[in-house]
Amino acid sequence: MPPRETQKKPALDPREARALIGGLDKRRFLDEFSKLSSSFAADPGNPGSYECHGCVRCANCMFCNGCEGCYGCTHCIRCELCNNCTHCVDSKSLNACAYSVQSENCANSAYVYFSKNLSDCTYCFGCVGLSKKDFHILNVGFTRTEYFELVQKLKRELNVK
């Protein structure tokens, strides 16, 4: 006996789908929702992505490695839930950030290290909750020259590239 082929269910016509959903009771709704969630969790695909390696559920990303749930990112490494970011490393929940390292919940920021909840910031190291700030370390402002001298020392001390 030849092996049985599994066939995908054909997609429902939108009108049929609406009618089916309209007639669901609580139990059937939860069953259908559970099936939908399981099928999403089982598909680690990266639609629209190019040259992404070890990534899971990333979309429209390019040249990323080890990322999960990112969208529209390029050259990111081990990031999670980031959108439209570039060259970020070990970061989570960033939006439109560039060259961020080990940072979380930042938006429209660049060159931030070990920072959280920043918005429209550049060159911040170990900062939290700042907006529209440049050249800050632990939420204290420095001149450009002082900033780079101190960050170089801190990176050596913390063994960070």
N, C-alpha and C positions, 0 to 999 in steps of 0.2 A: 504494500500500500504506500503510495507516495506521501511525503510529508505535507501536512496541511499548511497552506499559506494563510497568513493572517492578513485580512484586508481592513483598511481604514474605512470608517464609516464615512459615507459621502456627506459633505457639508449640507446643512439644511438651507432651504430657501429662506431668505429673511422673514417672509410672511409666516412660514411654517414655524420658524424659531420663535417669533413673537407670540404666536398662538400657543405653542408648547409652554413657554415661560408664563404666559397669562394664566394657565391652568395649574400651576404648581402649588402644592400645599407646602407647609413648613418642612416636612421630612424630605420630600422630593427635592425641594430647593437646596437644602443642606447637602443632600447626596450629590446633586449636580455640581454644587460649588466645591465639594471635596474632590470630585473627579477632576474638575478644572484645575484646582490648586495642585493636585498630585501630578497632573500632566505637565504643568509649568515647572514644578520642582524637578521633575525627571529629565527635562530638556535643558542641558547646559549650553545650548547653542549661543552663538555670537552673531546675530544677523547683521549684515551690512558691514561687518568688521574686516580689516585686512591686516595680515601678518601679526595677529595677536596670539600669544602662546601662553597656555595655562590659565586662560581667562574663562570666567563662567558668567553667563547671562549678561554680557556686555553688548551694546548695540552701537553701530556706526563708529567704532573706535579703530585706531591704527597704531601699529607698532607698540602695543602694550604687553606687559608680562605679569601674570599672576593676579590680575584684577578681577573684581566681582561686582556685578550690577552697575557698571559704569555706562555712560552714554556720551558719545561724541568726544572722547578723550584721545590724546595722542602721546606716545612715548612715556606713559605712566607705568609705574612698577608697584605691585602689591597694594593698589588702592581699592577702596570699597565705596560704592554708591556716590561716585563723583560724576559731575556733568560738565562737559565742555572745558576740560582741564588739559594742561600740557606739561610734560616733564615733572610730574609730581611723584613722590615716593612715600610709601607707607602711610598714606593719608586716608581720611574717611569723611564722607559727606561734604565735599568741596564743590563749589559752583564757580565756574569761570576763573579758576586760579592757575598760576604758572609757577613752576620751580618751588613747590611747597614740599616740605619734608616733615613727616610725622606730625601733621596738623589735622585739626577736625573742625567741621562746621564753619568754614571760612568762605567768603564770597568776594569775587572781584579783587583778589589779592595776589601778590607775587613776591617771591623770595622770602617766604615765611618759614621758620623752623620751630618745631615744638610749640605751636600756637593753637589757640582755640577761639572760636567765635569772633573772628576778625572780619571787617568789611571795608573794602577799598583801601587796603593797607599795602605798603611795600617795605621790604627790609625790616622785618620784625622777628625777634628771636625770643621764644619763651613768653609770648604776650597772650593776654586773655581779654576779650571783650572790647577791643579798640575799634575805632572807625576813623577812616581818613587820616591815618598816621604813617609816618615814615621814620626809619632809623631808630627803632625802639628796642630795648632789651628789658624784659620783665616789666613792661609798661612804663619805662623811664626813657625819655628822649635823649638822643646823643647827636653830635654832629656826624656828618658822613664819615669823616676820617676816624673819629673815636669809635664809631659803630663797627667799622671793618676791623680795626685793631682788636677790639674786645671780642668780636665774634670769632676771629681767627684763634684767639687764646681759648675761648670757650669750646670751640670745636675740637681743639687738641685735647683739652681737659676731658671732654665728653667722648673722645675717640670717635668723632663724626667727620665724614668727608666734607 
